[in-house]
Structure formats: C-alpha cells, structure tokens
C-alpha cells in the first residue's frame, strides 16, 4: 500500500512547524475527478500526525482523470 510506504519514508525526515533549521513540513492533496486538500503545510506538527493523516486517506472509486489537466 502506497500510504504505508510513504509514511515509512517520511519518518526519516525531521518534521516540525517550528523555525528550526533542517526540518520539513508536509501537505497532503489527493485527486481523482477533482483535487482535494486533505492537509495544509501547517496541519501536522510531527511524524505521528502525518502518518495518521496518510493512513486515513480513503481510496477513490473513480476511474476518471477528467479535469486534471488544464
């Protein structure tokens, strides 16, 4: 499952909302028929929250990519 792999890969980075050097932030956007902003860059403060957010994403039943290209 992609979300498990991505959550594992992201755990190698230091995640933070603080003004410290060498930290990363994550936003999550899903798309099928339309784009859906799941989380902004300011949503998650640590890797545990990011992993929970990734694992909570539901799989879309849509097979359409209409509207994704402009």
Buried (B, 14 or more C-beta within 10 A) or exposed (E): EEBEEBBEEBEEBEBBEEEEEEEEBBEBEEEBEEEEEBBEEEBBEEBEBBBEBBEEBEEEEEEEEEEEEE
